[in-house]
Amino acid sequence: MTQPDIDAQTQFELEAAAFRRLRKHLMEDRTDVQNIDMMNLAGFCRNCLSRWYQEAANERGIEMGKEDAREIFYGMTMAEWKANYQTDASAQTQDAFKQAFAENVGTDKG
């Protein structure tokens, strides 16, 4: 199968649209999926996506802190998200998270 001939701007717009759809999926369609489970299974979670957003802003000279980026990505504060959607994780899940976090994020980016 051949890929369609897509110019750079169209590719950029398609990638942005795919990101927006991923965000909608995680923030509206599947709020039941816990960040800790995403990290344990996939090596990233909503917080990682918000951090990547922050890093992209910072690289472009836009001052943005972690909490600002999270509020932009989540559409609410982390406290609101946790109160509305976060559930308790088992000790086993928390242990798996420590390993997944170390492998995928590292201790310097928490």
N, C-alpha and C positions, 0 to 999 in steps of 0.2 A: 504494500500500500504506500503510495507516495503522499508526502505532506503537501498541503496547499501552499502556494506562494504567498507569504504574508510579509508585508513591510514592517519595519521596526516599530513604527507608531501603533499600528494595529496590534502587533504582538504585545506591546506594552499595555494597551487598553484591554486586551483579552486577559492578560495576566492579572491586571487590577480587578477586572470583573470576577475572575475566579477567586481572588482573595476576598472580595466583598461577599461572595456567595459562601465561602468557607466560614467567614466571620458570622454571617447570618445563621448558618447551620449550627455553629457552636453556641451562639448567644441566644437564639430564638427557638430553633427546632429541637436541639438536643441539650437542653439545660440540665437534663438528668445525668449526663456523662460528666463524671468528676475529673477535675484537673489531675489529681493524683493518679487516677487510672489511665488517663491519656499519657502522662509522663512515663508510667511504668510500662505501657504497651508500645508507645510510639516514640518516646524520647523527647517529646515536646508537649506543651499544653497551652492554654489560653494566655498564661503569664509569659510564656516564651514568645508568643506572637506579639503581645504588647511590648515586650522588651525589644524585639526586632524592629518594631515600629519606632520606638524611642531611639534606638541606635541609628536608624535611617534618618530620623529628624536631626539628631546630633551631628551626623556626618555632613548634613547640609547646612550646618550652622544655626539650627533651630534649637534653642534651649528648651529641653523637656526632661523632667524628672520621671522616675519610675512610676510614682503614683499618678502623675498627670497622664502618662501613656496608658496606664491601666484604665483610668477613668474614660479616656477617649475610646479605647478598644472595647471595654465592657459596657460603655454607655451608662455607667453608674460607678459609685465608689466600690472598692473591694469589700468594705464592711457591708454594703447593701447586697452585693453578690453573695457573699458568704451567708448572710442572714436568710436570703431567699432560696439559695440553691445548693450550698455546700452541705454535705453530710459527713458524719464521723467516719474515719477510716480505721480499719483494724490494725493491730500492731504489725501483722504480717505485711499488709499493704504499705504501711509507713516504712518498714524496713526495706522493702523493694524500692520505694521511692528514693530513699537515701542513696542507694546504688545507682538508680537511673539518673538522678540529679547529678551525682558526681561524674558519671560517664558522659552526660549530654550537655550539662550546663557548667559544671565545675563550681568550685567554692567562691570564685571571685565575681560571679555575676548574679548571685542570689537575689 
